[in-house]
Amino acid sequence: MTLFLLLLFTIGLTIVISLSVFGGGQIFMPIYRQFWSLLNTLFNTNISENDISNIFTLSNSTPGVFSTKLAFVTGYYVANGEWWGFIFMFITYLSFILVPILIMYFAMKLSQKSKNSVYGKKLLAIMNPIISAIMAALVIQLLIGIIAPYFVFNKSINDYFKIDENNSKALFFSGFRKIALFIFVPTGIISSAILYKFKFPLLAILFINVISSFIIFAPWA
């Protein structure tokens, strides 16, 4: 019975998450962190902070859509090492993508019928600035989080915003690394934008930034 409730609850919350967030990528990180913490509290799924950090790191460093990868691994970690986790992760993945796809399909059908209506045009006029504001807020949050790792955003309901100078990232980016970070981030963004404008290969830009960050911050030191 408990297992059935766990599976049902996980699928239901996965669908709710997929329908409740505009945008994608990093915006799902605090939501899934709270989701996994809730599963730990209710069903003792043993998803540790180290597991969560590994999931975010691997999801960010591998190709593909970030949010769907989080939905995919949820099914595996919920199983807590059991064999059925390899099956359930496909179920959580499908739960995450199918409902929004169906909604988008019917919304496109509806928009085709009402694209010339006054109400349809007014709705688009309202939604466009809202979506733009959400994306702008996300970019600002990510930029602050990168250049000032002691700022914590949306970690949980109680940690919506705080300054934590003792977290692992803040401790790593201290001393000379802190000064280097303040210089490297804006310089990297500006130089990458210039290179991209002049049709420099995106993969090469990424490779240059990764190599530069390793040389500058020397994680082995």
VODRENLUM-494132 format. One record per residue (C-alpha): residue number from 1; chain; z, y, x. Coordinates in steps of 0.001 Angstrom, whole numbers, plus 500000, padded with zeros to 6 digits. Each point is the difference from the previous one (the first is absolute). Layout:
<pts>
NUM;A;Z;Y;X;
...
</pts>
This chain:
<pts>
1;A;500000;500000;500000;
2;A;500917;502382;502820;
3;A;496743;499202;501790;
4;A;498019;500682;496823;
5;A;501742;503368;499560;
6;A;499311;500849;503649;
7;A;496288;499253;499649;
8;A;499715;501833;496683;
9;A;501945;503013;501275;
10;A;497933;500189;503197;
11;A;496684;499841;498140;
12;A;501157;502558;497427;
13;A;501253;502488;502598;
14;A;496845;499532;502074;
15;A;497893;500963;496981;
16;A;502251;502990;499267;
17;A;499709;501199;503608;
18;A;496213;499692;499909;
19;A;499885;502158;496861;
20;A;502625;502580;500934;
21;A;498630;501445;503232;
22;A;497066;502355;500513;
23;A;498393;499717;503401;
24;A;500645;497247;502491;
25;A;501019;499152;503513;
26;A;503318;501308;501257;
27;A;501144;501167;496584;
28;A;500745;496349;499154;
29;A;502416;499505;502901;
30;A;503159;501449;498391;
31;A;499126;498394;496664;
32;A;499636;496518;501480;
33;A;503083;500490;502155;
34;A;502044;500660;496846;
35;A;498229;497143;498200;
36;A;500897;497509;502730;
37;A;503570;501323;500160;
38;A;500292;499482;496248;
39;A;498741;496416;500351;
40;A;502615;499439;502702;
41;A;502741;501292;497722;
42;A;498966;498104;496873;
43;A;498635;496742;501431;
44;A;501249;499824;503604;
45;A;496489;499744;501450;
46;A;501214;500768;503550;
47;A;497298;502567;500788;
48;A;501619;501748;502968;
49;A;499414;503493;501394;
50;A;498349;498351;502982;
51;A;497598;498170;497654;
52;A;499183;503275;498240;
53;A;499348;501785;503306;
54;A;497735;497155;501134;
55;A;498083;500081;496708;
56;A;499404;503750;500242;
57;A;499009;499794;503673;
58;A;497527;497154;499503;
59;A;498585;501496;496793;
60;A;499404;503329;501734;
61;A;498408;498438;503069;
62;A;497589;497598;498273;
63;A;496780;500774;498086;
64;A;499969;500130;496219;
65;A;501719;501764;497118;
66;A;503662;500619;500837;
67;A;501484;499684;496508;
68;A;498307;496694;499179;
69;A;501337;498482;503217;
70;A;503529;500916;498903;
71;A;499410;498316;496648;
72;A;498582;496955;501784;
73;A;502946;499443;502358;
74;A;502492;500596;497183;
75;A;499166;496592;498551;
76;A;500578;498344;503363;
77;A;503346;501654;500732;
78;A;501308;499497;496473;
79;A;499596;496238;500525;
80;A;502499;500219;502870;
81;A;498106;497493;502153;
82;A;499157;497525;497217;
83;A;496538;498414;499857;
84;A;499101;501616;496682;
85;A;500097;503410;501658;
86;A;496448;499429;501262;
87;A;498875;499615;496376;
88;A;502173;502735;498550;
89;A;498722;502642;502423;
90;A;496533;499665;498437;
91;A;501589;500438;496561;
92;A;501794;503206;501045;
93;A;496776;501242;501573;
94;A;498020;499390;496798;
95;A;502799;501520;497922;
96;A;499717;503153;502067;
97;A;496232;500458;499809;
98;A;498780;498509;496697;
99;A;501802;502248;497508;
100;A;498967;503287;501712;
101;A;496426;498698;500310;
102;A;499892;499271;496264;
103;A;501468;503403;499189;
104;A;497490;501700;502303;
105;A;497151;498072;498357;
106;A;500963;501080;496496;
107;A;500752;503546;501183;
108;A;496498;500252;501468;
109;A;498551;498721;496740;
110;A;501992;502612;498106;
111;A;499083;502778;502423;
112;A;496310;499232;499549;
113;A;500415;500562;496276;
114;A;502089;503148;500308;
115;A;498649;501579;503195;
116;A;498394;502826;498042;
117;A;502957;500552;497689;
118;A;502246;503034;500331;
119;A;503141;497851;500260;
120;A;498524;497851;502762;
121;A;499100;503041;502079;
122;A;503463;501505;499476;
123;A;501667;496751;501054;
124;A;497969;499878;503223;
125;A;500789;503650;500661;
126;A;503716;499179;499734;
127;A;499959;496719;501952;
128;A;497992;501192;503009;
129;A;502603;502501;501276;
130;A;502819;497537;499235;
131;A;498409;497268;502116;
132;A;499218;502532;502739;
133;A;503631;501151;500033;
134;A;501267;496411;500206;
135;A;497733;499241;502957;
136;A;500903;503279;501729;
137;A;503719;499258;499593;
138;A;499468;496529;501443;
139;A;498126;501377;503021;
140;A;502772;502539;500665;
141;A;502683;497324;499645;
142;A;498190;497657;502389;
143;A;499394;502784;502513;
144;A;503669;501006;499989;
145;A;501033;496346;500278;
146;A;497759;499543;503051;
147;A;500849;503176;501875;
148;A;503707;499941;499075;
149;A;501105;496328;499754;
150;A;503605;500969;499273;
151;A;498924;501160;496528;
152;A;500238;497194;497432;
153;A;498019;500176;496741;
154;A;500190;497750;496938;
155;A;501832;497156;501702;
156;A;502025;499369;496847;
157;A;501334;501842;496959;
158;A;503016;501167;502008;
159;A;497916;500784;503089;
160;A;497232;502064;498429;
161;A;500283;502427;502903;
162;A;502365;500122;502940;
163;A;500204;500687;503714;
164;A;500883;496899;502002;
165;A;500017;500519;503758;
166;A;501330;496493;500632;
167;A;497156;497941;498537;
168;A;497894;497939;502397;
169;A;496984;502334;499900;
170;A;502086;503118;500609;
171;A;501776;498347;502919;
172;A;496700;498902;501537;
173;A;498415;503442;499615;
174;A;502777;501830;501799;
175;A;500089;501803;503322;
176;A;496557;500482;501544;
177;A;498395;497938;497206;
178;A;501187;502501;497390;
179;A;498289;502885;501792;
180;A;496892;497888;500598;
181;A;499897;499074;496306;
182;A;499992;503647;498891;
183;A;497011;500603;502274;
184;A;498149;496705;499518;
185;A;499875;499895;496172;
186;A;498336;503395;499304;
187;A;497796;499669;503081;
188;A;498920;496508;498954;
189;A;499240;501079;496435;
190;A;497949;503030;501064;
191;A;498074;498180;502738;
192;A;499307;497025;497699;
193;A;498701;502330;497281;
194;A;497697;501720;502492;
195;A;498683;496701;501363;
196;A;499438;498679;496470;
197;A;498119;503163;499057;
198;A;497646;499403;502917;
199;A;499306;496428;498784;
200;A;502135;498297;502642;
201;A;500618;496328;499001;
202;A;503166;499669;497930;
203;A;501037;496780;501753;
204;A;499707;501720;503372;
205;A;502164;502898;498773;
206;A;502636;497539;498831;
207;A;499856;498113;503307;
208;A;500377;503214;502024;
209;A;503038;501078;497971;
210;A;501674;496595;500293;
211;A;499476;499806;503770;
212;A;501146;503614;500412;
213;A;503177;499362;498006;
214;A;500858;496964;502143;
215;A;499497;501985;503203;
216;A;501934;503059;498801;
217;A;502954;498319;498292;
218;A;500300;496960;502305;
219;A;501762;497603;497581;
220;A;500725;497631;502877;
221;A;502080;502611;501847;
</pts>
